[in-house]
Amino acid sequence: MADLLHVQPTARTGQVLLWERHAAHPDGECWIVADDRVYVVGHTTAITGLLTSGALAVAAAAPEPEPEAAPEPDAEPKPAPKRGK
């Protein structure tokens, strides 16, 4: 796999900065929104352009893993299946 970069948007506008499908990105795709998150991306021409323009900066730290959503508890317990005779 290609070298991966940790990048962070320099503005916090909430706008989409980049959506790109490329084999260099993890899972072959990246989606970057101008927010406070750190993104892991491949080193592509589009990423280089955003870094050069100042829209992205190389992040000082790796991103924190996203918390997994806890399963919602059932409101009522499900009855056990009935067995035939």
Accessible surface in RSA format (square Angstrom, percent):
REM  Atomic radii and reference values for relative SASA: ProtOr
REM  Chains: A
REM  Algorithm: Lee & Richards
REM  Probe-radius: 1.40
REM  Slices: 20
REM RES _ NUM      All-atoms   Total-Side   Main-Chain    Non-polar    All polar
REM                ABS   REL    ABS   REL    ABS   REL    ABS   REL    ABS   REL
RES MET A   1   176.27  91.3  85.65  56.7  90.62 215.8  89.01  75.7  87.26 115.6
RES ALA A   2    54.20  49.8  31.25  48.2  22.95  52.2  43.23  60.9  10.97  29.1
RES ASP A   3   116.33  81.5 106.04 105.5  10.28  24.3  28.03  66.0  88.30  88.1
RES LEU A   4    69.74  38.8  43.56  31.2  26.18  65.8  43.56  30.6  26.18  70.4
RES LEU A   5    36.73  20.5  34.45  24.6   2.28   5.7  36.73  25.8   0.00   0.0
RES HIS A   6    62.99  34.4  60.49  42.0   2.49   6.4  33.33  34.4  29.66  34.5
RES VAL A   7     0.00   0.0   0.00   0.0   0.00   0.0   0.00   0.0   0.00   0.0
RES GLN A   8    46.14  25.8  45.81  33.5   0.33   0.8   4.42   9.4  41.72  31.6
RES PRO A   9     2.34   1.7   0.10   0.1   2.24   8.2   0.10   0.1   2.24  13.9
RES THR A  10    77.14  54.9  44.02  44.6  33.12  78.9  40.74  54.7  36.40  55.0
RES ALA A  11    49.14  45.2  42.61  65.8   6.53  14.9  48.63  68.5   0.51   1.4
RES ARG A  12   130.88  55.0  96.33  49.1  34.55  82.3  57.74  78.9  73.14  44.3
RES THR A  13    88.10  62.7  53.37  54.1  34.72  82.8  59.86  80.4  28.24  42.7
RES GLY A  14    49.78  61.4   0.00   N/A  49.78  61.4  27.08  74.3  22.70  50.9
RES GLN A  15   122.34  68.4 116.55  85.2   5.78  13.8  34.53  73.5  87.80  66.6
RES VAL A  16    75.98  50.0  49.50  44.8  26.48  63.8  49.50  43.0  26.48  71.8
RES LEU A  17    52.80  29.4  30.73  22.0  22.07  55.5  33.10  23.2  19.70  53.0
RES LEU A  18    27.19  15.1  23.28  16.7   3.91   9.8  27.19  19.1   0.00   0.0
RES TRP A  19   127.67  51.2 106.72  51.7  20.94  49.2  98.47  52.5  29.19  47.4
RES GLU A  20    31.72  18.2  28.29  21.4   3.43   8.2  14.84  28.7  16.88  13.8
RES ARG A  21   175.10  73.5 148.52  75.7  26.58  63.3  50.03  68.4 125.08  75.8
RES HIS A  22    84.32  46.1  75.18  52.3   9.14  23.4  56.05  57.8  28.27  32.9
RES ALA A  23    94.05  86.5  66.13 102.0  27.92  63.5  72.88 102.6  21.17  56.1
RES ALA A  24    10.52   9.7   6.43   9.9   4.09   9.3   9.92  14.0   0.60   1.6
RES HIS A  25     1.00   0.5   0.00   0.0   1.00   2.6   0.00   0.0   1.00   1.2
RES PRO A  26    38.39  28.0  35.04  31.9   3.35  12.2  35.67  29.5   2.72  16.9
RES ASP A  27   149.90 105.0 107.15 106.6  42.76 101.1  41.55  97.8 108.35 108.1
RES GLY A  28    27.85  34.3   0.00   N/A  27.85  34.3  17.83  48.9  10.01  22.4
RES GLU A  29    72.93  41.9  61.03  46.2  11.90  28.3  13.03  25.2  59.90  48.9
RES CYS A  30     8.42   6.4   2.72   3.0   5.70  13.4   8.42  21.3   0.00   0.0
RES TRP A  31   135.39  54.3 125.85  60.9   9.54  22.4 113.15  60.3  22.24  36.1
RES ILE A  32     0.06   0.0   0.06   0.0   0.00   0.0   0.06   0.0   0.00   0.0
RES VAL A  33    22.27  14.7  22.27  20.2   0.00   0.0  22.27  19.4   0.00   0.0
RES ALA A  34     1.56   1.4   0.85   1.3   0.71   1.6   0.85   1.2   0.71   1.9
RES ASP A  35    28.63  20.1  25.79  25.7   2.84   6.7  23.87  56.2   4.76   4.7
RES ASP A  36   103.67  72.6  90.47  90.0  13.21  31.2  25.13  59.1  78.54  78.3
RES ARG A  37   109.02  45.8 103.03  52.5   5.98  14.2  50.57  69.1  58.44  35.4
RES VAL A  38    34.66  22.8  21.22  19.2  13.44  32.4  21.22  18.4  13.44  36.5
RES TYR A  39    27.24  12.7  24.51  13.9   2.73   7.1  27.24  20.5   0.00   0.0
RES VAL A  40    50.53  33.3  35.09  31.8  15.44  37.2  35.09  30.5  15.44  41.9
RES VAL A  41     0.94   0.6   0.94   0.8   0.00   0.0   0.94   0.8   0.00   0.0
RES GLY A  42     0.00   0.0   0.00   N/A   0.00   0.0   0.00   0.0   0.00   0.0
RES HIS A  43   103.97  56.8  81.88  56.9  22.09  56.5  54.74  56.4  49.23  57.3
RES THR A  44     7.28   5.2   0.90   0.9   6.38  15.2   7.28   9.8   0.00   0.0
RES THR A  45   125.19  89.0 113.34 114.9  11.85  28.2  80.86 108.6  44.33  67.0
RES ALA A  46    32.37  29.8  18.33  28.3  14.04  31.9  29.17  41.1   3.20   8.5
RES ILE A  47     0.00   0.0   0.00   0.0   0.00   0.0   0.00   0.0   0.00   0.0
RES THR A  48    58.18  41.4  58.18  59.0   0.00   0.0  53.03  71.2   5.16   7.8
RES GLY A  49    38.58  47.6   0.00   N/A  38.58  47.6  33.73  92.6   4.86  10.9
RES LEU A  50    31.67  17.6  31.08  22.2   0.59   1.5  31.13  21.9   0.54   1.5
RES LEU A  51    45.43  25.3  28.98  20.7  16.46  41.4  29.29  20.6  16.14  43.4
RES THR A  52   116.43  82.8  82.53  83.7  33.89  80.8  75.21 101.0  41.22  62.3
RES SER A  53    85.55  72.3  42.07  56.1  43.48 100.2  51.02 108.6  34.54  48.4
RES GLY A  54    37.31  46.0   0.00   N/A  37.31  46.0  30.02  82.4   7.29  16.3
RES ALA A  55    28.45  26.2  18.66  28.8   9.79  22.3  26.66  37.5   1.79   4.7
RES LEU A  56     3.65   2.0   0.00   0.0   3.65   9.2   0.00   0.0   3.65   9.8
RES ALA A  57    44.02  40.5  39.92  61.6   4.10   9.3  44.02  62.0   0.00   0.0
RES VAL A  58    99.49  65.5  75.83  68.7  23.65  57.0  75.83  65.9  23.65  64.2
RES ALA A  59    15.95  14.7   1.10   1.7  14.85  33.8   4.37   6.2  11.58  30.7
RES ALA A  60   117.40 107.9  66.78 103.1  50.61 115.1  78.38 110.4  39.01 103.3
RES ALA A  61    67.62  62.2  57.73  89.1   9.89  22.5  65.62  92.4   2.00   5.3
RES ALA A  62    65.04  59.8  43.70  67.4  21.34  48.6  43.70  61.5  21.34  56.5
RES PRO A  63    43.10  31.4  25.51  23.3  17.59  63.9  28.23  23.3  14.87  92.4
RES GLU A  64   154.93  88.9 135.33 102.4  19.60  46.7  50.66  98.0 104.27  85.1
RES PRO A  65   125.46  91.4 101.26  92.3  24.20  88.0 112.79  93.1  12.67  78.8
RES GLU A  66   129.27  74.2 109.14  82.6  20.12  47.9  52.77 102.1  76.50  62.5
RES PRO A  67   127.97  93.3  99.84  91.0  28.13 102.3 110.86  91.5  17.11 106.3
RES GLU A  68   167.66  96.3 137.47 104.0  30.20  71.9  56.75 109.8 110.91  90.6
RES ALA A  69   101.40  93.2  65.71 101.4  35.68  81.2  75.82 106.8  25.57  67.7
RES ALA A  70    84.71  77.9  60.76  93.8  23.95  54.5  65.30  92.0  19.41  51.4
RES PRO A  71   122.79  89.5 100.40  91.5  22.38  81.4 111.60  92.1  11.19  69.5
RES GLU A  72   158.11  90.8 135.81 102.7  22.30  53.1  50.09  96.9 108.02  88.2
RES PRO A  73   124.27  90.6  97.62  89.0  26.65  96.9 108.83  89.9  15.43  95.9
RES ASP A  74    94.62  66.3  66.12  65.8  28.50  67.4  17.95  42.2  76.67  76.5
RES ALA A  75   108.72 100.0  62.64  96.7  46.09 104.8  74.24 104.6  34.48  91.3
RES GLU A  76   135.15  77.6 127.80  96.7   7.35  17.5  41.80  80.9  93.35  76.2
RES PRO A  77   126.56  92.2 104.70  95.4  21.86  79.5 113.06  93.3  13.50  83.9
RES LYS A  78   165.05  80.5 138.40  84.9  26.65  63.5  85.87  77.3  79.18  84.3
RES PRO A  79   123.82  90.2  99.29  90.5  24.53  89.2 110.18  91.0  13.64  84.8
RES ALA A  80    85.08  78.2  61.31  94.6  23.77  54.1  67.02  94.4  18.06  47.8
RES PRO A  81   122.16  89.0 101.40  92.4  20.76  75.5 111.65  92.2  10.51  65.3
RES LYS A  82   202.06  98.6 167.11 102.5  34.95  83.2 115.99 104.4  86.07  91.7
RES ARG A  83   227.66  95.6 194.53  99.2  33.12  78.9  71.88  98.2 155.78  94.4
RES GLY A  84    78.15  96.4   0.00   N/A  78.15  96.4  41.74 114.5  36.41  81.6
RES LYS A  85   259.53 126.6 178.43 109.5  81.10 193.1 155.38 139.9 104.15 110.9
END  Absolute sums over single chains surface
CHAIN  1 A     6765.7       5082.7       1683.1       4040.4       2725.3
END  Absolute sums over all chains
TOTAL          6765.7       5082.7       1683.1       4040.4       2725.3
